[in-house]
Amino acid sequence: MEVSVAIIRLRPSPIGTESGFLAPNNYEVLVSSASDRKLSRSLLRCRTQRGEDSVEAAMRCIRRLNNSLPARAVPIPLCDSMPGTSSASQFRHQQQFQLQCSPLVCVPLLGKYPNVDKISIDDPTGTQRLQFCNLAKLVNESFNSDPTIDSQSRQMLIRIEEWLSEEQRRDILFINSLFAMPNPSMRIRICVHNPAYHPRLAYFCHSVLDKSGKPELQQKSSELEEAVKKSNTVRARMIEMEKYDKYQINPIFGVFTSYKRRLMAPEYYVKGRKAIRKRSPTQQRSPTEFWEQQFPLHKYAFDGDHEKIRDLLNQGYNPNELDNDFWTPLHYCAFYNRFEACQVLMTHSKTSVNAVNKTGHTALHFAALNGHYFLVELILSHQFVDTNIEDANGMTALDLCDKVPKPDWQDAAFLLRSCQLRPTKLEVQIIGGSALQVEVADIREATAGELRDSVLATEGMTQAAGRIFAIWISSKRLSLQLKAEQKVNVHLEKWPEHLEKWGDPPTGDPITSDEADQARIILRRDARTLLGDEQALVSYLR
């Protein structure tokens, strides 16, 4: 079967109408010409081989012309597919035209390819020359029955012009998707085969081909990214629960594509990538409510009502919730100098002291910007505060106050420059209570026994209570009790390794899983405490 191939490209500077519609004058079509024939111009043609369809034959034809051309073939229907546009006589004419003509395939090219003009193909009667011609001129010559174009190519050129117009009227993004979408081989970022589905597929995977193009006998599993390893683990677990034939996932589908409007970018999970912040259904408030009703925690932070803030936190309100301006309650406390309210928020175990708004400012930025040096001192005392965070303009908290020649701003700059308070406290959570910022002599050298004694002293308990309490490092996947002589900071730094060795397997959403893996220091009952010792201590305390 013979196939007609229309290689189409846009003019270097296409001129569209106000609605973005491109006329035939904006396209160029590759035609072949022979100097020894009167009937010299025609579209490219090729014949299908056994088992090939028209698209595969067109791709083979393009590769034979030039391997460097980015080939992507799109079949063109030979009749008008839009309903209500053809009469009965036109429909019969289209059926007859479809039976007489060979299949038509479009190969769109983006940009200008000067090497195409120099391509020659072998022909029994001579050498054919290829050149791009304006589609509007070719269509006009076809309507006038130009004898230099063969009859079938004339009908094909008219059909190409009709098809481009139809598809543009049907979809305003048609031209973008036709010319800007890369070919399939360029859209593949990574190839992963599930060995539990079909082990032989890995033999032909692109990731295990050597330089000669032949597949190696062994798999290179060490080359897989961390996200791929995690994905394969999940697939294997799914197979244990329920059999299935095939599973495909493309985590980057629709990302960084210019051929369509991205109404919503899909979420994907890769190690080290910051997650897109999304509001939960409980955070999607009614637009008719006032700001005070939508965000009561933010309102009390603005007012500085620390008692109301404590009550709402005990009721389960999220201290890191963003309002319509992407501010957290801590942002309001820092901006309006609400010291006691800031204290209550910072002692809550789930408060993120480094939360940023849409301009990249943290609470520390706001405190430094307004010269609230007492708040700067308070925020710097938090264990997890980061003084190197930059806003959208590349400014740190120190940059915002260092150049202001006023006493309060210079005091804040001095605190930020020296950071004397920041490395002297650790956050310890108490079961059934809030978090404490416990002072230690040196964070890196602080032992679990020293930290436990400091917590007991802060809470007003005797040192005898140290026999039934211990310091734990915990997350949802793992809890470890530290001996009194062990250094707390060493185990905090090695927590990812501990999770890998002894932690439970991760479950659920990767975003929530990363949050659940965060290590926290907790004062909890010593697992080695005997019941008799505990009863004796309780009776002693009474």
SULCOR-V161401 format. One record per residue. N is the residue number from 0. SS is DSSP state (A for helix, B for strand, O for the rest). NEAR is the number of other C-alpha atoms within 12 Angstrom. Layout:
n=N ss=SS near=NEAR
n=N ss=SS near=NEAR
//
This chain:
n=0 ss=O near=19
n=1 ss=B near=25
n=2 ss=B near=33
n=3 ss=B near=42
n=4 ss=B near=43
n=5 ss=B near=46
n=6 ss=B near=45
n=7 ss=B near=41
n=8 ss=B near=37
n=9 ss=B near=34
n=10 ss=O near=27
n=11 ss=O near=17
n=12 ss=O near=15
n=13 ss=O near=21
n=14 ss=O near=17
n=15 ss=B near=18
n=16 ss=O near=11
n=17 ss=O near=8
n=18 ss=O near=12
n=19 ss=O near=19
n=20 ss=O near=25
n=21 ss=B near=30
n=22 ss=O near=30
n=23 ss=A near=33
n=24 ss=A near=27
n=25 ss=A near=28
n=26 ss=B near=39
n=27 ss=B near=36
n=28 ss=B near=40
n=29 ss=B near=38
n=30 ss=B near=37
n=31 ss=B near=38
n=32 ss=B near=30
n=33 ss=O near=26
n=34 ss=O near=16
n=35 ss=O near=13
n=36 ss=O near=18
n=37 ss=O near=14
n=38 ss=O near=20
n=39 ss=O near=25
n=40 ss=B near=35
n=41 ss=B near=38
n=42 ss=O near=42
n=43 ss=B near=43
n=44 ss=B near=37
n=45 ss=B near=31
n=46 ss=B near=25
n=47 ss=O near=23
n=48 ss=O near=17
n=49 ss=O near=10
n=50 ss=O near=11
n=51 ss=O near=17
n=52 ss=O near=22
n=53 ss=A near=32
n=54 ss=A near=31
n=55 ss=A near=27
n=56 ss=A near=35
n=57 ss=A near=37
n=58 ss=A near=36
n=59 ss=A near=27
n=60 ss=A near=32
n=61 ss=A near=34
n=62 ss=A near=20
n=63 ss=A near=19
n=64 ss=A near=30
n=65 ss=O near=21
n=66 ss=O near=15
n=67 ss=O near=15
n=68 ss=O near=29
n=69 ss=O near=29
n=70 ss=O near=38
n=71 ss=O near=36
n=72 ss=B near=35
n=73 ss=B near=32
n=74 ss=B near=29
n=75 ss=B near=33
n=76 ss=O near=27
n=77 ss=O near=32
n=78 ss=O near=31
n=79 ss=O near=29
n=80 ss=O near=19
n=81 ss=O near=17
n=82 ss=O near=11
n=83 ss=O near=10
n=84 ss=O near=14
n=85 ss=O near=16
n=86 ss=O near=12
n=87 ss=A near=11
n=88 ss=A near=11
n=89 ss=A near=15
n=90 ss=A near=20
n=91 ss=A near=15
n=92 ss=A near=18
n=93 ss=A near=22
n=94 ss=A near=18
n=95 ss=A near=15
n=96 ss=A near=23
n=97 ss=A near=22
n=98 ss=A near=14
n=99 ss=A near=16
n=100 ss=O near=25
n=101 ss=O near=29
n=102 ss=B near=35
n=103 ss=B near=40
n=104 ss=B near=39
n=105 ss=B near=42
n=106 ss=B near=42
n=107 ss=B near=39
n=108 ss=B near=37
n=109 ss=O near=30
n=110 ss=O near=20
n=111 ss=O near=20
n=112 ss=O near=25
n=113 ss=A near=16
n=114 ss=A near=16
n=115 ss=A near=28
n=116 ss=A near=22
n=117 ss=A near=17
n=118 ss=O near=27
n=119 ss=B near=22
n=120 ss=B near=26
n=121 ss=B near=15
n=122 ss=B near=14
n=123 ss=O near=8
n=124 ss=O near=11
n=125 ss=B near=15
n=126 ss=B near=19
n=127 ss=B near=28
n=128 ss=B near=27
n=129 ss=B near=30
n=130 ss=B near=28
n=131 ss=B near=34
n=132 ss=B near=31
n=133 ss=B near=27
n=134 ss=A near=36
n=135 ss=A near=24
n=136 ss=A near=24
n=137 ss=A near=37
n=138 ss=A near=30
n=139 ss=A near=20
n=140 ss=A near=24
n=141 ss=A near=28
n=142 ss=A near=21
n=143 ss=O near=16
n=144 ss=O near=20
n=145 ss=O near=23
n=146 ss=O near=20
n=147 ss=O near=24
n=148 ss=B near=30
n=149 ss=O near=26
n=150 ss=A near=25
n=151 ss=A near=33
n=152 ss=A near=39
n=153 ss=A near=33
n=154 ss=A near=35
n=155 ss=A near=42
n=156 ss=A near=47
n=157 ss=A near=32
n=158 ss=A near=35
n=159 ss=A near=40
n=160 ss=A near=37
n=161 ss=A near=27
n=162 ss=A near=30
n=163 ss=A near=34
n=164 ss=A near=26
n=165 ss=A near=26
n=166 ss=A near=25
n=167 ss=A near=25
n=168 ss=A near=19
n=169 ss=A near=16
n=170 ss=O near=17
n=171 ss=O near=21
n=172 ss=O near=23
n=173 ss=A near=24
n=174 ss=A near=35
n=175 ss=A near=25
n=176 ss=A near=24
n=177 ss=A near=31
n=178 ss=A near=31
n=179 ss=A near=24
n=180 ss=O near=29
n=181 ss=O near=25
n=182 ss=O near=22
n=183 ss=A near=12
n=184 ss=A near=14
n=185 ss=A near=12
n=186 ss=A near=20
n=187 ss=O near=16
n=188 ss=O near=15
n=189 ss=O near=22
n=190 ss=O near=24
n=191 ss=O near=37
n=192 ss=O near=32
n=193 ss=O near=32
n=194 ss=O near=21
n=195 ss=O near=24
n=196 ss=O near=22
n=197 ss=O near=17
n=198 ss=A near=16
n=199 ss=A near=17
n=200 ss=A near=20
n=201 ss=A near=25
n=202 ss=A near=23
n=203 ss=A near=22
n=204 ss=O near=27
n=205 ss=A near=23
n=206 ss=A near=28
n=207 ss=A near=27
n=208 ss=B near=19
n=209 ss=O near=17
n=210 ss=O near=10
n=211 ss=O near=8
n=212 ss=O near=12
n=213 ss=O near=15
n=214 ss=B near=20
n=215 ss=O near=19
n=216 ss=O near=16
n=217 ss=O near=18
n=218 ss=O near=25
n=219 ss=O near=20
n=220 ss=A near=19
n=221 ss=A near=12
n=222 ss=A near=15
n=223 ss=O near=19
n=224 ss=O near=19
n=225 ss=A near=16
n=226 ss=A near=21
n=227 ss=A near=25
n=228 ss=A near=20
n=229 ss=A near=21
n=230 ss=A near=29
n=231 ss=A near=25
n=232 ss=A near=20
n=233 ss=A near=23
n=234 ss=A near=27
n=235 ss=A near=21
n=236 ss=A near=19
n=237 ss=A near=19
n=238 ss=A near=19
n=239 ss=A near=13
n=240 ss=A near=10
n=241 ss=O near=11
n=242 ss=O near=14
n=243 ss=O near=17
n=244 ss=O near=13
n=245 ss=O near=16
n=246 ss=O near=21
n=247 ss=O near=16
n=248 ss=O near=18
n=249 ss=O near=20
n=250 ss=O near=21
n=251 ss=O near=18
n=252 ss=O near=19
n=253 ss=O near=20
n=254 ss=O near=20
n=255 ss=O near=17
n=256 ss=O near=19
n=257 ss=O near=17
n=258 ss=O near=20
n=259 ss=O near=22
n=260 ss=O near=16
n=261 ss=O near=14
n=262 ss=O near=9
n=263 ss=O near=12
n=264 ss=O near=16
n=265 ss=O near=18
n=266 ss=O near=21
n=267 ss=O near=23
n=268 ss=O near=24
n=269 ss=O near=21
n=270 ss=O near=18
n=271 ss=O near=13
n=272 ss=O near=13
n=273 ss=O near=14
n=274 ss=O near=19
n=275 ss=O near=15
n=276 ss=O near=17
n=277 ss=O near=16
n=278 ss=O near=16
n=279 ss=O near=11
n=280 ss=A near=8
n=281 ss=A near=13
n=282 ss=A near=18
n=283 ss=O near=17
n=284 ss=O near=19
n=285 ss=O near=14
n=286 ss=O near=11
n=287 ss=O near=10
n=288 ss=O near=12
n=289 ss=O near=14
n=290 ss=A near=20
n=291 ss=A near=18
n=292 ss=A near=16
n=293 ss=A near=21
n=294 ss=O near=33
n=295 ss=A near=28
n=296 ss=A near=43
n=297 ss=A near=42
n=298 ss=A near=30
n=299 ss=A near=34
n=300 ss=A near=38
n=301 ss=A near=31
n=302 ss=A near=26
n=303 ss=O near=30
n=304 ss=O near=27
n=305 ss=A near=29
n=306 ss=A near=20
n=307 ss=A near=24
n=308 ss=A near=37
n=309 ss=A near=29
n=310 ss=A near=20
n=311 ss=A near=25
n=312 ss=A near=32
n=313 ss=A near=21
n=314 ss=O near=12
n=315 ss=O near=16
n=316 ss=O near=25
n=317 ss=O near=30
n=318 ss=O near=40
n=319 ss=O near=35
n=320 ss=O near=34
n=321 ss=O near=33
n=322 ss=O near=30
n=323 ss=O near=21
n=324 ss=O near=18
n=325 ss=O near=25
n=326 ss=O near=33
n=327 ss=O near=39
n=328 ss=A near=48
n=329 ss=A near=53
n=330 ss=A near=49
n=331 ss=A near=39
n=332 ss=A near=44
n=333 ss=A near=43
n=334 ss=A near=33
n=335 ss=O near=29
n=336 ss=O near=32
n=337 ss=O near=34
n=338 ss=A near=31
n=339 ss=A near=28
n=340 ss=A near=38
n=341 ss=A near=45
n=342 ss=A near=37
n=343 ss=A near=37
n=344 ss=A near=48
n=345 ss=A near=41
n=346 ss=O near=35
n=347 ss=O near=34
n=348 ss=O near=34
n=349 ss=O near=29
n=350 ss=O near=32
n=351 ss=O near=30
n=352 ss=O near=39
n=353 ss=O near=33
n=354 ss=O near=33
n=355 ss=O near=30
n=356 ss=O near=30
n=357 ss=O near=19
n=358 ss=O near=19
n=359 ss=O near=25
n=360 ss=O near=38
n=361 ss=O near=42
n=362 ss=A near=46
n=363 ss=A near=54
n=364 ss=A near=50
n=365 ss=A near=42
n=366 ss=A near=42
n=367 ss=A near=45
n=368 ss=A near=35
n=369 ss=O near=32
n=370 ss=O near=36
n=371 ss=O near=35
n=372 ss=A near=34
n=373 ss=A near=29
n=374 ss=A near=40
n=375 ss=A near=48
n=376 ss=A near=33
n=377 ss=A near=39
n=378 ss=A near=47
n=379 ss=A near=41
n=380 ss=O near=34
n=381 ss=O near=39
n=382 ss=O near=35
n=383 ss=O near=27
n=384 ss=O near=32
n=385 ss=O near=28
n=386 ss=O near=36
n=387 ss=O near=23
n=388 ss=O near=25
n=389 ss=O near=24
n=390 ss=O near=26
n=391 ss=O near=15
n=392 ss=O near=14
n=393 ss=O near=16
n=394 ss=O near=24
n=395 ss=O near=29
n=396 ss=A near=42
n=397 ss=A near=37
n=398 ss=A near=28
n=399 ss=A near=31
n=400 ss=A near=33
n=401 ss=A near=27
n=402 ss=O near=20
n=403 ss=O near=19
n=404 ss=O near=14
n=405 ss=O near=17
n=406 ss=A near=17
n=407 ss=A near=25
n=408 ss=A near=31
n=409 ss=A near=26
n=410 ss=A near=29
n=411 ss=A near=40
n=412 ss=A near=37
n=413 ss=A near=27
n=414 ss=A near=33
n=415 ss=A near=38
n=416 ss=A near=24
n=417 ss=A near=16
n=418 ss=O near=27
n=419 ss=O near=20
n=420 ss=O near=28
n=421 ss=A near=31
n=422 ss=A near=28
n=423 ss=A near=24
n=424 ss=B near=32
n=425 ss=B near=40
n=426 ss=B near=40
n=427 ss=B near=40
n=428 ss=B near=30
n=429 ss=B near=29
n=430 ss=O near=20
n=431 ss=O near=11
n=432 ss=O near=18
n=433 ss=O near=25
n=434 ss=B near=31
n=435 ss=B near=35
n=436 ss=B near=36
n=437 ss=B near=36
n=438 ss=B near=27
n=439 ss=O near=30
n=440 ss=O near=19
n=441 ss=O near=21
n=442 ss=O near=25
n=443 ss=O near=21
n=444 ss=O near=21
n=445 ss=O near=30
n=446 ss=B near=29
n=447 ss=A near=38
n=448 ss=A near=29
n=449 ss=A near=30
n=450 ss=A near=44
n=451 ss=A near=48
n=452 ss=A near=31
n=453 ss=A near=32
n=454 ss=A near=36
n=455 ss=A near=28
n=456 ss=A near=19
n=457 ss=A near=19
n=458 ss=O near=21
n=459 ss=O near=13
n=460 ss=O near=19
n=461 ss=O near=21
n=462 ss=A near=21
n=463 ss=A near=20
n=464 ss=A near=31
n=465 ss=A near=29
n=466 ss=A near=31
n=467 ss=O near=28
n=468 ss=B near=36
n=469 ss=B near=39
n=470 ss=B near=43
n=471 ss=B near=36
n=472 ss=B near=37
n=473 ss=B near=30
n=474 ss=O near=27
n=475 ss=O near=22
n=476 ss=O near=27
n=477 ss=O near=26
n=478 ss=B near=28
n=479 ss=B near=31
n=480 ss=B near=30
n=481 ss=O near=33
n=482 ss=O near=24
n=483 ss=O near=22
n=484 ss=O near=18
n=485 ss=O near=25
n=486 ss=B near=27
n=487 ss=A near=38
n=488 ss=A near=28
n=489 ss=A near=21
n=490 ss=A near=30
n=491 ss=A near=31
n=492 ss=A near=17
n=493 ss=O near=17
n=494 ss=A near=27
n=495 ss=A near=21
n=496 ss=A near=16
n=497 ss=A near=24
n=498 ss=A near=28
n=499 ss=A near=15
n=500 ss=A near=13
n=501 ss=A near=15
n=502 ss=O near=22
n=503 ss=O near=17
n=504 ss=O near=19
n=505 ss=O near=26
n=506 ss=O near=20
n=507 ss=O near=12
n=508 ss=O near=14
n=509 ss=A near=26
n=510 ss=A near=24
n=511 ss=A near=17
n=512 ss=A near=20
n=513 ss=A near=25
n=514 ss=A near=20
n=515 ss=A near=23
n=516 ss=O near=29
n=517 ss=O near=27
n=518 ss=O near=35
n=519 ss=B near=38
n=520 ss=B near=37
n=521 ss=B near=37
n=522 ss=B near=40
n=523 ss=B near=33
n=524 ss=B near=23
n=525 ss=O near=26
n=526 ss=O near=20
n=527 ss=O near=17
n=528 ss=O near=19
n=529 ss=O near=15
n=530 ss=A near=15
n=531 ss=A near=13
n=532 ss=A near=19
n=533 ss=A near=22
n=534 ss=A near=16
n=535 ss=A near=17
n=536 ss=A near=22
n=537 ss=A near=17
n=538 ss=A near=11
n=539 ss=A near=12
n=540 ss=A near=14
n=541 ss=O near=7
//
